[in-house]
C-alpha cells in the first residue's frame, strides 16, 4: 500500500478547498472531529465492558462451598 506523502496531502487540501469552499471546510472539520470522538468513546465503552466481564467471570465460576450454607441437621449422609 503506497504512502500518500506531502504532495498528496497538499493535493487533497486543494481539492477539498475547490469542492467545498473555504467557508464550509471548518464546519466539515468539526463534524469529522465529533465523529472520531464519538467513535473513540464507543470503543472505550466496549473495551471497558469486556474487561469488566472478564473480571466478573472468574468470581462467578469459582466453586462455592455448598455444605457451609446447609444447616447441620439437614446435611445428607456421606
C-alpha angles and dihedrals in degrees: 000000000000122000119243096222130188097300090052093051091049090050091050091051092050090047091050091050091051094047101042105019128230094280095056099044098077090050091051091047091054091049092051091047092052090048092052091046092052091047092052092048091050092049091050090050092051092047091047092050093051092048090050091051091049091053093048096044098069091048092051093045094052112110115251125219101246095181091063092062095047116085116246095245092054099050118125116245114261 
